[in-house]
């Protein structure tokens, strides 16, 4: 298993990834509006927004934990606290939607969709980092 460092992505705030997530989900929301109907597409859009909010909270927690590389227990405790923030924010929004009798199925799909797109984006990022590392190793071998 190859590990990779997300530090440059986290230091930049992850805004490029977050923007890509939102933009990549919008064609599906528009397609849902055209094919399925208005209520489902609005619910799907709400889920996309909740998923993006969750991702923003996650990246912010990673950014806050980044200075504690030398003290990993402190970083882990910060990330644990942000996990609770993520659960509370998404959970409270879904509970609020249920109490207001809004459709939650589309919101759940939108939330999952954003996280699937996040995993795909992180895989591409890891692939680029891995290829860059291999190129550096080859250029060091060739240079010596």
TORPA-4810 file (N, C-alpha, C, O; in nm, 3 decimals):
<nodes>
NODE_1_0.085_-0.118_0.000_0.000_0.000_0.000_0.089_0.124_0.000_0.174_0.140_0.087_X
NODE_2_0.069_0.209_-0.097_0.147_0.330_-0.112_0.080_0.443_-0.036_-0.039_0.468_-0.054_X
NODE_3_0.155_0.511_0.048_0.100_0.626_0.117_0.140_0.753_0.042_0.241_0.755_-0.027_X
NODE_4_0.061_0.856_0.057_0.091_0.982_-0.007_0.057_1.095_0.088_-0.021_1.078_0.182_X
NODE_5_0.116_1.209_0.063_0.105_1.323_0.152_0.005_1.423_0.095_0.024_1.475_-0.015_X
NODE_6_-0.101_1.449_0.169_-0.202_1.545_0.127_-0.172_1.687_0.175_-0.256_1.775_0.162_X
NODE_7_-0.052_1.709_0.230_-0.020_1.839_0.288_-0.039_1.955_0.191_-0.099_2.054_0.229_X
NODE_8_0.010_1.947_0.066_-0.011_2.062_-0.024_-0.159_2.091_-0.049_-0.199_2.207_-0.059_X
NODE_9_-0.237_1.986_-0.061_-0.380_2.003_-0.084_-0.447_2.066_0.037_-0.532_2.155_0.022_X
NODE_10_-0.410_2.022_0.156_-0.471_2.074_0.278_-0.426_2.218_0.304_-0.506_2.301_0.345_X
NODE_11_-0.298_2.246_0.280_-0.248_2.382_0.302_-0.318_2.482_0.210_-0.341_2.596_0.248_X
NODE_12_-0.351_2.438_0.091_-0.423_2.526_-0.001_-0.570_2.539_0.039_-0.643_2.620_-0.018_X
NODE_13_-0.614_2.461_0.135_-0.752_2.468_0.183_-0.844_2.369_0.116_-0.957_2.350_0.160_X
NODE_14_-0.798_2.306_0.011_-0.881_2.209_-0.059_-0.990_2.273_-0.142_-1.082_2.204_-0.186_X
NODE_15_-0.982_2.404_-0.163_-1.090_2.474_-0.231_-1.103_2.430_-0.377_-1.213_2.430_-0.432_X
NODE_16_-0.993_2.393_-0.438_-0.998_2.345_-0.576_-1.077_2.214_-0.583_-1.160_2.196_-0.672_X
NODE_17_-1.051_2.125_-0.489_-1.123_1.997_-0.484_-1.270_2.020_-0.451_-1.357_1.957_-0.510_X
NODE_18_-1.296_2.108_-0.357_-1.435_2.136_-0.317_-1.512_2.196_-0.433_-1.628_2.160_-0.457_X
NODE_19_-1.450_2.288_-0.505_-1.514_2.347_-0.623_-1.542_2.243_-0.729_-1.649_2.242_-0.791_X
NODE_20_-1.444_2.153_-0.751_-1.464_2.047_-0.849_-1.579_1.955_-0.809_-1.657_1.912_-0.894_X
NODE_21_-1.589_1.926_-0.680_-1.698_1.840_-0.634_-1.833_1.902_-0.666_-1.923_1.836_-0.719_X
NODE_22_-1.846_2.029_-0.634_-1.974_2.097_-0.656_-2.007_2.104_-0.805_-2.119_2.076_-0.846_X
NODE_23_-1.908_2.142_-0.885_-1.930_2.156_-1.029_-1.960_2.021_-1.093_-2.044_2.012_-1.183_X
NODE_24_-1.893_1.916_-1.048_-1.917_1.784_-1.108_-2.053_1.727_-1.069_-2.106_1.642_-1.140_X
NODE_25_-2.109_1.772_-0.959_-2.241_1.721_-0.918_-2.356_1.798_-0.984_-2.467_1.746_-0.994_X
NODE_26_-2.330_1.919_-1.028_-2.438_2.001_-1.084_-2.501_1.941_-1.211_-2.623_1.948_-1.225_X
NODE_27_-2.425_1.882_-1.304_-2.493_1.821_-1.419_-2.590_1.710_-1.379_-2.693_1.691_-1.444_X
NODE_28_-2.557_1.637_-1.274_-2.649_1.532_-1.228_-2.776_1.592_-1.167_-2.885_1.538_-1.183_X
NODE_29_-2.761_1.704_-1.098_-2.878_1.771_-1.041_-2.967_1.825_-1.154_-3.089_1.814_-1.148_X
NODE_30_-2.904_1.882_-1.256_-2.980_1.934_-1.370_-3.048_1.820_-1.445_-3.164_1.832_-1.486_X
NODE_31_-2.976_1.710_-1.463_-3.036_1.594_-1.529_-3.153_1.540_-1.448_-3.254_1.499_-1.505_X
NODE_32_-3.139_1.539_-1.316_-3.250_1.493_-1.231_-3.370_1.586_-1.244_-3.484_1.541_-1.242_X
NODE_33_-3.345_1.716_-1.258_-3.455_1.811_-1.274_-3.529_1.787_-1.405_-3.652_1.798_-1.412_X
NODE_34_-3.454_1.753_-1.510_-3.517_1.731_-1.640_-3.586_1.596_-1.651_-3.692_1.584_-1.712_X
NODE_35_-3.525_1.494_-1.591_-3.575_1.358_-1.608_-3.671_1.312_-1.498_-3.772_1.249_-1.527_X
NODE_36_-3.640_1.344_-1.374_-3.717_1.289_-1.263_-3.822_1.388_-1.213_-3.938_1.351_-1.197_X
NODE_37_-3.783_1.509_-1.188_-3.879_1.607_-1.141_-3.816_1.709_-1.049_-3.703_1.694_-1.002_X
NODE_38_-3.894_1.812_-1.024_-3.846_1.925_-0.946_-3.818_1.889_-0.800_-3.713_1.925_-0.748_X
NODE_39_-3.909_1.818_-0.735_-3.892_1.787_-0.592_-3.767_1.703_-0.567_-3.691_1.731_-0.474_X
NODE_40_-3.746_1.602_-0.649_-3.628_1.518_-0.631_-3.500_1.596_-0.657_-3.402_1.581_-0.584_X
NODE_41_-3.500_1.680_-0.761_-3.379_1.756_-0.792_-3.347_1.857_-0.682_-3.230_1.879_-0.652_X
NODE_42_-3.448_1.917_-0.623_-3.424_2.010_-0.511_-3.367_1.933_-0.393_-3.275_1.981_-0.326_X
NODE_43_-3.421_1.816_-0.367_-3.370_1.733_-0.258_-3.227_1.689_-0.286_-3.143_1.689_-0.196_X
NODE_44_-3.199_1.652_-0.410_-3.063_1.613_-0.449_-2.967_1.730_-0.433_-2.855_1.713_-0.385_X
NODE_45_-3.011_1.849_-0.472_-2.928_1.969_-0.456_-2.898_1.996_-0.308_-2.786_2.032_-0.272_X
NODE_46_-2.999_1.978_-0.224_-2.977_1.997_-0.080_-2.871_1.898_-0.029_-2.786_1.935_0.052_X
NODE_47_-2.877_1.775_-0.075_-2.777_1.677_-0.036_-2.638_1.712_-0.084_-2.540_1.691_-0.013_X
NODE_48_-2.629_1.767_-0.205_-2.500_1.812_-0.257_-2.444_1.923_-0.169_-2.326_1.923_-0.136_X
NODE_49_-2.529_2.016_-0.131_-2.484_2.127_-0.044_-2.440_2.074_0.092_-2.339_2.118_0.146_X
NODE_50_-2.515_1.980_0.148_-2.477_1.921_0.277_-2.344_1.847_0.263_-2.259_1.856_0.352_X
NODE_51_-2.325_1.775_0.153_-2.200_1.703_0.131_-2.082_1.797_0.115_-1.973_1.770_0.166_X
NODE_52_-2.102_1.907_0.044_-1.995_2.006_0.029_-1.963_2.069_0.164_-1.846_2.090_0.196_X
NODE_53_-2.066_2.100_0.243_-2.043_2.154_0.378_-1.964_2.056_0.462_-1.872_2.096_0.535_X
NODE_54_-1.997_1.930_0.454_-1.925_1.827_0.528_-1.778_1.821_0.484_-1.688_1.806_0.567_X
NODE_55_-1.755_1.832_0.354_-1.618_1.829_0.302_-1.540_1.952_0.346_-1.421_1.942_0.376_X
NODE_56_-1.605_2.067_0.349_-1.539_2.189_0.396_-1.498_2.173_0.542_-1.386_2.211_0.579_X
NODE_57_-1.586_2.118_0.624_-1.554_2.097_0.765_-1.438_1.999_0.778_-1.350_2.019_0.862_X
NODE_58_-1.437_1.895_0.696_-1.329_1.796_0.701_-1.195_1.860_0.665_-1.096_1.841_0.735_X
NODE_59_-1.192_1.936_0.556_-1.066_2.001_0.515_-1.021_2.104_0.618_-0.901_2.120_0.641_X
NODE_60_-1.116_2.174_0.679_-1.078_2.270_0.782_-1.017_2.199_0.903_-0.919_2.247_0.961_X
NODE_61_-1.073_2.085_0.940_-1.016_2.008_1.050_-0.877_1.956_1.017_-0.789_1.954_1.103_X
NODE_62_-0.859_1.913_0.893_-0.726_1.867_0.852_-0.626_1.982_0.855_-0.511_1.963_0.896_X
NODE_63_-0.670_2.100_0.814_-0.581_2.216_0.815_-0.545_2.256_0.958_-0.432_2.297_0.985_X
NODE_64_-0.642_2.244_1.050_-0.615_2.277_1.190_-0.522_2.176_1.256_-0.447_2.211_1.347_X
NODE_65_-0.526_2.050_1.211_-0.443_1.945_1.269_-0.304_1.940_1.206_-0.214_1.876_1.260_X
NODE_66_-0.285_2.006_1.094_-0.160_2.000_1.020_-0.038_2.047_1.100_0.068_1.985_1.088_X
NODE_67_-0.047_2.153_1.180_0.073_2.197_1.254_0.122_2.096_1.359_0.234_2.109_1.409_X
NODE_68_0.041_1.998_1.391_0.077_1.904_1.498_0.135_1.775_1.442_0.106_1.667_1.493_X
NODE_69_0.215_1.786_1.338_0.278_1.667_1.279_0.373_1.604_1.380_0.383_1.481_1.387_X
NODE_70_0.442_1.685_1.456_0.536_1.635_1.556_0.465_1.575_1.677_0.521_1.492_1.748_X
NODE_71_0.343_1.618_1.701_0.263_1.570_1.814_0.134_1.508_1.758_0.029_1.574_1.760_X
NODE_72_0.139_1.384_1.709_0.023_1.327_1.640_-0.100_1.310_1.729_-0.212_1.314_1.680_X
NODE_73_-0.081_1.291_1.859_-0.198_1.274_1.947_-0.284_1.400_1.950_-0.406_1.392_1.954_X
NODE_74_-0.219_1.515_1.947_-0.294_1.641_1.945_-0.370_1.655_1.813_-0.486_1.697_1.812_X
NODE_75_-0.305_1.619_1.702_-0.371_1.622_1.571_-0.488_1.526_1.565_-0.592_1.558_1.508_X
NODE_76_-0.471_1.409_1.623_-0.579_1.310_1.624_-0.697_1.361_1.706_-0.812_1.340_1.668_X
NODE_77_-0.669_1.427_1.818_-0.778_1.480_1.900_-0.852_1.592_1.826_-0.974_1.604_1.837_X
NODE_78_-0.778_1.673_1.752_-0.844_1.779_1.673_-0.932_1.717_1.565_-1.046_1.759_1.545_X
NODE_79_-0.880_1.616_1.495_-0.960_1.551_1.392_-1.081_1.479_1.452_-1.186_1.473_1.388_X
NODE_80_-1.067_1.425_1.571_-1.181_1.363_1.640_-1.289_1.465_1.670_-1.408_1.438_1.655_X
NODE_81_-1.245_1.584_1.714_-1.342_1.690_1.742_-1.413_1.732_1.614_-1.534_1.756_1.616_X
NODE_82_-1.340_1.742_1.503_-1.402_1.781_1.377_-1.492_1.670_1.322_-1.587_1.699_1.249_X
NODE_83_-1.465_1.545_1.354_-1.556_1.437_1.315_-1.690_1.456_1.384_-1.795_1.434_1.324_X
NODE_84_-1.687_1.497_1.511_-1.811_1.523_1.583_-1.884_1.642_1.520_-2.007_1.639_1.506_X
NODE_85_-1.810_1.746_1.482_-1.872_1.861_1.415_-1.941_1.818_1.285_-2.051_1.863_1.254_X
NODE_86_-1.875_1.730_1.210_-1.932_1.683_1.084_-2.060_1.603_1.108_-2.161_1.623_1.040_X
NODE_87_-2.055_1.514_1.207_-2.175_1.434_1.238_-2.290_1.522_1.285_-2.404_1.502_1.245_X
NODE_88_-2.259_1.620_1.370_-2.363_1.709_1.422_-2.422_1.796_1.311_-2.544_1.814_1.305_X
NODE_89_-2.338_1.849_1.224_-2.391_1.938_1.120_-2.478_1.860_1.021_-2.592_1.899_0.993_X
NODE_90_-2.425_1.750_0.967_-2.504_1.673_0.869_-2.626_1.610_0.936_-2.735_1.613_0.880_X
NODE_91_-2.607_1.554_1.053_-2.719_1.490_1.123_-2.829_1.588_1.157_-2.947_1.557_1.141_X
NODE_92_-2.792_1.706_1.206_-2.895_1.803_1.243_-2.970_1.855_1.121_-3.090_1.880_1.128_X
NODE_93_-2.900_1.870_1.009_-2.968_1.915_0.887_-3.066_1.807_0.839_-3.178_1.839_0.798_X
NODE_94_-3.024_1.681_0.843_-3.115_1.574_0.801_-3.234_1.561_0.896_-3.347_1.541_0.851_X
NODE_95_-3.211_1.573_1.024_-3.322_1.567_1.120_-3.416_1.685_1.098_-3.538_1.669_1.105_X
NODE_96_-3.361_1.802_1.073_-3.444_1.919_1.045_-3.528_1.898_0.918_-3.645_1.934_0.914_X
NODE_97_-3.466_1.839_0.817_-3.541_1.811_0.694_-3.654_1.711_0.721_-3.763_1.726_0.667_X
NODE_98_-3.628_1.611_0.802_-3.733_1.514_0.835_-3.846_1.580_0.914_-3.963_1.553_0.889_X
NODE_99_-3.811_1.666_1.007_-3.914_1.733_1.088_-3.998_1.828_1.004_-4.116_1.850_1.034_X
NODE_100_-3.937_1.885_0.900_-4.010_1.978_0.813_-4.081_1.904_0.699_-4.141_1.966_0.611_X
NODE_101_-4.074_1.771_0.701_-4.139_1.685_0.603_-4.085_1.705_0.461_-4.158_1.691_0.363_X
NODE_102_-3.956_1.739_0.451_-3.890_1.747_0.321_-3.846_1.607_0.279_-3.818_1.524_0.365_X
NODE_103_-3.840_1.581_0.149_-3.791_1.449_0.105_-3.641_1.435_0.133_-3.562_1.522_0.098_X
NODE_104_-3.605_1.326_0.198_-3.467_1.307_0.242_-3.392_1.209_0.153_-3.269_1.206_0.155_X
NODE_105_-3.463_1.130_0.075_-3.396_1.030_-0.008_-3.300_1.096_-0.106_-3.185_1.053_-0.118_X
NODE_106_-3.345_1.198_-0.176_-3.259_1.268_-0.271_-3.143_1.337_-0.202_-3.032_1.342_-0.256_X
NODE_107_-3.168_1.390_-0.084_-3.060_1.454_-0.008_-2.955_1.353_0.033_-2.835_1.382_0.031_X
NODE_108_-2.999_1.234_0.070_-2.903_1.129_0.105_-2.821_1.088_-0.016_-2.700_1.065_-0.005_X
NODE_109_-2.886_1.079_-0.132_-2.813_1.046_-0.255_-2.713_1.155_-0.290_-2.600_1.126_-0.330_X
NODE_110_-2.752_1.281_-0.277_-2.661_1.391_-0.305_-2.542_1.392_-0.210_-2.429_1.419_-0.251_X
NODE_111_-2.568_1.364_-0.084_-2.461_1.357_0.017_-2.362_1.246_-0.019_-2.241_1.266_-0.016_X
NODE_112_-2.415_1.129_-0.054_-2.328_1.017_-0.093_-2.255_1.046_-0.224_-2.139_1.009_-0.240_X
NODE_113_-2.323_1.112_-0.315_-2.263_1.147_-0.444_-2.139_1.235_-0.425_-2.036_1.212_-0.488_X
NODE_114_-2.150_1.334_-0.340_-2.036_1.423_-0.314_-1.921_1.344_-0.254_-1.805_1.367_-0.291_X
NODE_115_-1.948_1.253_-0.165_-1.840_1.176_-0.103_-1.778_1.076_-0.202_-1.658_1.049_-0.195_X
NODE_116_-1.857_1.022_-0.292_-1.801_0.936_-0.396_-1.710_1.018_-0.488_-1.601_0.973_-0.523_X
NODE_117_-1.756_1.137_-0.527_-1.673_1.224_-0.609_-1.546_1.266_-0.535_-1.440_1.280_-0.596_X
NODE_118_-1.555_1.285_-0.403_-1.436_1.320_-0.324_-1.334_1.207_-0.329_-1.214_1.231_-0.346_X
NODE_119_-1.381_1.084_-0.313_-1.289_0.969_-0.318_-1.223_0.961_-0.455_-1.103_0.935_-0.465_X
NODE_120_-1.300_0.982_-0.560_-1.244_0.978_-0.696_-1.140_1.088_-0.714_-1.034_1.064_-0.771_X
NODE_121_-1.170_1.209_-0.666_-1.074_1.319_-0.676_-0.947_1.289_-0.598_-0.837_1.319_-0.645_X
NODE_122_-0.960_1.231_-0.480_-0.842_1.199_-0.400_-0.760_1.088_-0.466_-0.638_1.087_-0.456_X
NODE_123_-0.827_0.995_-0.533_-0.754_0.892_-0.608_-0.672_0.953_-0.721_-0.557_0.915_-0.743_X
NODE_124_-0.731_1.049_-0.793_-0.657_1.118_-0.899_-0.539_1.195_-0.841_-0.430_1.196_-0.897_X
NODE_125_-0.562_1.260_-0.728_-0.455_1.336_-0.662_-0.343_1.243_-0.619_-0.225_1.275_-0.638_X
NODE_126_-0.377_1.129_-0.562_-0.276_1.031_-0.519_-0.200_0.976_-0.639_-0.079_0.954_-0.631_X
NODE_127_-0.270_0.953_-0.749_-0.206_0.901_-0.869_-0.104_1.002_-0.923_0.007_0.964_-0.960_X
NODE_128_-0.142_1.129_-0.925_-0.048_1.232_-0.972_0.072_1.243_-0.880_0.185_1.256_-0.927_X
NODE_129_0.049_1.238_-0.748_0.162_1.244_-0.654_0.252_1.124_-0.671_0.374_1.138_-0.667_X
NODE_130_0.195_1.007_-0.689_0.272_0.884_-0.705_0.354_0.889_-0.834_0.472_0.851_-0.834_X
NODE_131_0.294_0.935_-0.943_0.367_0.947_-1.068_0.478_1.051_-1.058_0.586_1.031_-1.114_X
NODE_132_0.453_1.161_-0.989_0.556_1.263_-0.970_0.672_1.209_-0.890_0.788_1.240_-0.919_X
NODE_133_0.642_1.128_-0.789_0.748_1.068_-0.708_0.830_0.970_-0.792_0.953_0.966_-0.779_X
NODE_134_0.764_0.891_-0.877_0.835_0.796_-0.963_0.924_0.870_-1.062_1.036_0.827_-1.089_X
NODE_135_0.874_0.983_-1.117_0.955_1.061_-1.211_1.078_1.117_-1.142_1.187_1.118_-1.199_X
NODE_136_1.062_1.165_-1.018_1.176_1.217_-0.944_1.279_1.108_-0.917_1.399_1.131_-0.927_X
NODE_137_1.231_0.988_-0.882_1.324_0.878_-0.857_1.399_0.840_-0.984_1.519_0.813_-0.979_X
NODE_138_1.329_0.839_-1.098_1.395_0.806_-1.225_1.496_0.913_-1.264_1.605_0.881_-1.313_X
NODE_139_1.461_1.040_-1.242_1.555_1.146_-1.280_1.676_1.146_-1.188_1.786_1.180_-1.231_X
NODE_140_1.658_1.109_-1.061_1.773_1.098_-0.971_1.863_0.984_-1.013_1.986_0.997_-1.008_X
NODE_141_1.804_0.870_-1.055_1.885_0.755_-1.102_1.961_0.791_-1.228_2.079_0.757_-1.242_X
NODE_142_1.894_0.858_-1.320_1.957_0.895_-1.447_2.067_1.000_-1.427_2.167_1.002_-1.499_X
NODE_143_2.046_1.088_-1.329_2.143_1.195_-1.305_2.268_1.148_-1.234_2.372_1.214_-1.242_X
NODE_144_2.260_1.037_-1.164_2.376_0.989_-1.090_2.461_0.893_-1.166_2.562_0.845_-1.115_X
</nodes>
